[in-house]
């Protein structure tokens, strides 16, 4: 990923608008309306019982265990 000395990465603190996906996940948007964060609710349960996580933003996306392997690893 390119870096830029005058750029900042999206952070939850920059969120000015909040919404929820139809599946109940929390969505955070910046002041331009760009999606900058998603909080996935019950990730492990969804993967164990449904085999994937569905998040509808503009279009529904599907995330399986392989895409979330690092995020779900024990700390």
N, C-alpha and C positions, 0 to 999 in steps of 0.2 A: 504494500500500500504506500503511495507517495506521501511524503511529509511536507509540511509547509510551516515556516516560522511564524506566519501571521494567521494561520488557521487554528481553529479549536475543534476538538472532537465533540460530538453531541454528548451531553451529559444530562442526567435527570434534572439537575438544577436549572437547566435552560428551558425546561418544559413550561409552556404557558397554557396549554390546553390538554384536557384529559378526556378519555372516552373508554369504552369497553367494547371488545369484539363480541359478536353474537355468542361466542363460546364462553365468555366471561373473563377473558384475559384483559389486563389493563394496558391501554395504549397511551403514549405520551407524544405530544407534538410541540414543535418549536413555534416561534412567532410567525413563521412563514407558512405554517401548516404541514411542514415536513415531519414524518414519523421519525422520532429520535429514540424511542424506547418502547419495549414491550415487557411486561411482567407476566410470565406464564404461570397460571394457577394450576396446582396439582400436577406438575409435570411428570413426576415419577409414576403416579397412579394412572395417568392417561397412557403413558407408554406401556405400563404393565397390563392394563385392561383393554386398551384400544389399539396398541401397537404403533401409535403415532400421535402427534399433537397437531390439531387443526387450528389455524388462526385466520379469521377472515378480516382482511384490512380493506382493500379494494377488491381483491380477488382472494380466494381461500388458498392458503399455502399449507403444505403438509410437511412435517418434520418427523423423521424417524429416529430411532436410537443412535444411528451412526452420526447424524448431524448434531446430536446433543450429547454425545459421549463425554466431551471435556467438561461441559457445564454440569453434568450430573455426577461427575466423579467425586468420591468422598474428599473432603478438604484435608 
